[in-house]
């Protein structure tokens, strides 16, 4: 039996090359990472593809409709047994508004993203792919 949980991660850049990140509302309790920034992210539900989860999570969290464009990487998350599928996505509809689980969203330049608090897995991913110009 495979206990690995899949996590869908939307990597969304605006026309100026800034990445869209969010942080949780008070409804979520992420302990020391409560104020950490991360891309729109969520678990893949049973019977759902990663691509379907990307679309669902972006809509639930930020009221946007995304189109998955390209798989960037499969990445080990901070929680053992979770693998994240990082996808470059494009916004094709909706207007960004924070959902009930999201306290704030913002676009960051990649230089700004170096200076903010993120989850360890996000920081490692950013170092590998963004700050080393792999995508």
Sine and cosine of phi, psi and omega as CSV:
sin_phi,cos_phi,sin_psi,cos_psi,sin_omega,cos_omega
0.00,0.00,0.71,-0.70,-0.03,-1.00
-0.99,-0.12,0.90,-0.43,-0.03,-1.00
-1.00,-0.09,0.09,1.00,0.00,-1.00
-0.92,0.38,0.76,-0.65,0.05,-1.00
-0.99,-0.16,0.67,-0.74,0.03,-1.00
-1.00,-0.08,0.66,-0.75,0.03,-1.00
-0.83,-0.56,0.77,-0.64,0.01,-1.00
-0.99,-0.14,0.78,-0.63,-0.03,-1.00
-0.84,-0.55,0.84,-0.55,0.03,-1.00
-1.00,-0.02,0.87,-0.49,0.11,-0.99
-0.98,-0.20,0.94,-0.34,-0.09,-1.00
-0.85,-0.53,0.85,-0.53,0.08,-1.00
-0.95,-0.32,0.57,-0.82,0.11,-0.99
-1.00,0.03,-0.05,-1.00,-0.07,-1.00
-0.92,0.40,-0.25,0.97,0.03,-1.00
-0.99,-0.16,0.13,0.99,0.04,-1.00
0.99,0.17,0.28,0.96,0.03,-1.00
-1.00,-0.02,0.55,-0.83,-0.02,-1.00
-1.00,-0.08,0.64,-0.77,0.03,-1.00
-1.00,0.09,0.85,-0.52,0.05,-1.00
-0.79,-0.62,0.31,-0.95,-0.03,-1.00
-0.61,-0.79,0.25,-0.97,0.16,-0.99
-0.67,-0.74,0.37,-0.93,-0.19,-0.98
-0.96,0.26,0.39,-0.92,0.12,-0.99
-0.99,0.17,0.06,-1.00,0.03,-1.00
-0.92,0.39,-0.25,0.97,0.03,-1.00
-0.93,0.37,-0.44,0.90,0.03,-1.00
-1.00,-0.07,0.49,-0.87,0.07,-1.00
-0.81,-0.59,0.99,-0.16,0.00,-1.00
-0.96,-0.26,0.33,0.94,0.06,-1.00
0.83,0.56,-0.80,-0.60,-0.06,-1.00
-0.91,0.42,-0.26,0.97,0.01,-1.00
-0.98,-0.22,0.31,0.95,-0.02,-1.00
-0.83,0.55,-0.61,0.79,-0.04,-1.00
-0.98,-0.19,0.23,0.97,-0.01,-1.00
-0.98,0.20,0.57,-0.82,0.01,-1.00
-1.00,-0.03,0.53,-0.85,0.03,-1.00
-0.36,-0.93,0.36,-0.93,0.05,-1.00
-0.95,0.31,0.29,-0.96,0.12,-0.99
-0.80,0.60,0.82,-0.57,-0.20,-0.98
-0.54,-0.84,0.55,-0.84,0.11,-0.99
-0.18,-0.98,0.30,-0.95,0.02,-1.00
-0.95,0.30,0.58,-0.81,0.09,-1.00
-0.99,0.16,0.81,-0.59,-0.01,-1.00
-0.99,0.14,0.36,-0.93,0.03,-1.00
-0.85,0.53,0.74,-0.68,0.01,-1.00
0.99,0.13,0.06,1.00,-0.05,-1.00
-0.93,-0.36,0.60,-0.80,0.10,-0.99
-0.99,0.11,0.27,-0.96,0.06,-1.00
-0.87,0.50,-0.67,0.74,-0.01,-1.00
-0.88,0.47,-0.65,0.76,0.04,-1.00
-0.91,0.42,-0.63,0.78,0.03,-1.00
-0.91,0.42,-0.62,0.79,0.05,-1.00
-0.85,0.53,-0.74,0.67,-0.02,-1.00
-0.90,0.44,-0.72,0.69,-0.02,-1.00
-0.89,0.46,-0.75,0.66,-0.06,-1.00
-0.90,0.43,-0.68,0.74,0.01,-1.00
-0.88,0.48,-0.62,0.79,0.01,-1.00
-0.95,0.32,-0.71,0.70,-0.01,-1.00
-0.89,0.45,-0.66,0.76,-0.11,-0.99
-0.99,0.11,-0.62,0.79,-0.14,-0.99
-0.76,-0.64,0.07,1.00,0.04,-1.00
0.91,0.42,0.48,0.87,0.03,-1.00
-0.89,-0.46,0.45,-0.89,0.08,-1.00
-0.97,-0.25,0.83,-0.56,-0.01,-1.00
-0.90,-0.44,0.40,-0.92,0.12,-0.99
-0.89,-0.45,0.88,-0.47,0.08,-1.00
-0.91,0.42,0.77,-0.63,-0.09,-1.00
-0.96,-0.29,-0.73,0.69,-0.12,-0.99
-0.40,-0.92,0.73,-0.69,0.12,-0.99
-0.96,0.28,0.84,-0.54,0.02,-1.00
-1.00,0.05,-0.75,0.66,-0.08,-1.00
-0.19,-0.98,0.38,-0.93,0.24,-0.97
-0.98,-0.18,0.73,-0.68,-0.18,-0.98
-0.64,-0.77,0.70,-0.72,0.04,-1.00
-0.93,0.37,0.79,-0.61,0.02,-1.00
-0.99,0.15,0.06,-1.00,0.03,-1.00
-0.95,0.32,-0.46,0.89,0.01,-1.00
-1.00,0.00,0.85,-0.53,-0.01,-1.00
-0.81,0.59,0.66,-0.75,0.03,-1.00
1.00,0.05,0.07,1.00,0.05,-1.00
-0.92,-0.39,0.79,-0.62,0.07,-1.00
-0.91,-0.41,0.79,-0.62,0.01,-1.00
-0.99,-0.13,0.66,-0.75,0.09,-1.00
-0.95,-0.31,0.97,-0.23,-0.05,-1.00
-1.00,0.06,0.90,-0.44,-0.04,-1.00
-0.88,-0.47,0.73,-0.68,0.19,-0.98
-0.95,0.30,0.80,-0.60,-0.04,-1.00
-0.80,-0.59,0.41,-0.91,0.03,-1.00
-0.86,-0.51,0.69,-0.72,0.07,-1.00
-0.97,0.23,0.82,-0.58,-0.02,-1.00
-0.88,-0.48,0.00,1.00,0.01,-1.00
-0.07,-1.00,0.17,-0.99,0.02,-1.00
0.99,0.12,0.08,-1.00,0.05,-1.00
-0.75,-0.66,0.77,-0.63,-0.10,-1.00
-0.87,0.49,0.85,-0.53,0.13,-0.99
-0.59,-0.80,0.63,-0.77,0.02,-1.00
-0.93,0.37,0.76,-0.64,0.10,-0.99
-0.98,0.20,-0.04,-1.00,-0.08,-1.00
-0.93,0.38,-0.39,0.92,0.02,-1.00
-1.00,0.05,-0.19,0.98,-0.10,-0.99
-0.94,-0.35,0.79,-0.61,-0.01,-1.00
-1.00,0.00,-0.46,0.89,-0.08,-1.00
-0.26,-0.96,0.52,-0.85,0.12,-0.99
-0.71,-0.71,0.37,-0.93,0.00,-1.00
-0.20,-0.98,0.49,-0.87,0.15,-0.99
-1.00,-0.01,0.69,-0.72,0.02,-1.00
-0.83,-0.55,0.61,-0.79,0.21,-0.98
-0.94,0.35,0.30,-0.95,0.01,-1.00
-0.92,0.40,-0.51,0.86,0.09,-1.00
-0.92,0.39,-0.66,0.75,0.05,-1.00
-0.89,0.45,-0.60,0.80,-0.03,-1.00
-0.90,0.44,-0.40,0.91,0.05,-1.00
-0.93,0.38,-0.41,0.91,-0.15,-0.99
-0.98,-0.21,-0.07,1.00,-0.05,-1.00
-0.98,-0.18,0.29,-0.96,0.03,-1.00
-0.98,0.18,0.82,-0.57,0.09,-1.00
-0.76,-0.65,0.19,-0.98,0.12,-0.99
-0.93,0.38,0.47,-0.88,0.00,-1.00
-0.83,0.57,-0.67,0.74,-0.01,-1.00
-0.90,0.43,-0.63,0.78,0.05,-1.00
-0.91,0.43,-0.70,0.72,-0.01,-1.00
-0.87,0.50,-0.70,0.71,0.02,-1.00
-0.90,0.44,-0.65,0.76,0.02,-1.00
-0.90,0.44,-0.73,0.69,0.01,-1.00
-0.85,0.52,-0.70,0.72,0.02,-1.00
-0.86,0.51,-0.71,0.71,-0.06,-1.00
-0.93,0.37,-0.70,0.72,-0.16,-0.99
-0.97,-0.25,-0.69,0.72,-0.09,-1.00
-1.00,0.10,-0.77,0.63,-0.12,-0.99
-0.97,0.22,-0.24,0.97,0.10,-1.00
-0.97,-0.26,0.23,0.97,0.09,-1.00
0.81,0.59,0.66,0.75,0.05,-1.00
-1.00,0.08,-0.27,0.96,0.10,-0.99
-0.71,-0.71,0.00,0.00,0.00,0.00
